[in-house]
Amino acid sequence: MTGNKAFEAAGREAFWSILEQMTERCEIVIDRPKGSRHPVWKDLVYPLDYGYLAGTASMDGEGIDVWVGTAREKRLRGVICTADALKRDSEIKLLFACTDEELEQICRFTNARDGLKGILVLREPDAAASAC
């Protein structure tokens, strides 16, 4: 790799490394277990455990959001970048230990209502997962 491609690859690896360190060093707090209802949109049921990294801060001032899946390999798989028209904000949600099927469930959940949309960014873009 030369020039911009090498720079982009180094930046990409550093980005994922920082997020991986956070998931290793910060406690994952599950405040919305699989099967629970969204506190505002009661018709939305969480398909997986959902919570945050304790001791971190996201764009909304709360801990960085985390979806936690059931994959054997306990590592960061990617992020979902969201844009919320009602709250007028955007943020990322970490995807930890998620299978391909779980990534699809998260994408459906994230994009289920008007005004909130998300895109999937995989750590390994060649992985066999569908996009949101």
Secondary structure, DSSP 4 states (H G I P E B T S, - for coil): --HHHHHHHHHHHHHHHHHHHHHHHSPEEEEE-TTPBPSS-TT-B-SSEEEEETT---TTSSPEEEEE---SS-SEEEEEEEEETTTTEEEEEEEES--HHHHHHHHHHHTSSTTEEEEEEESSTTSS----
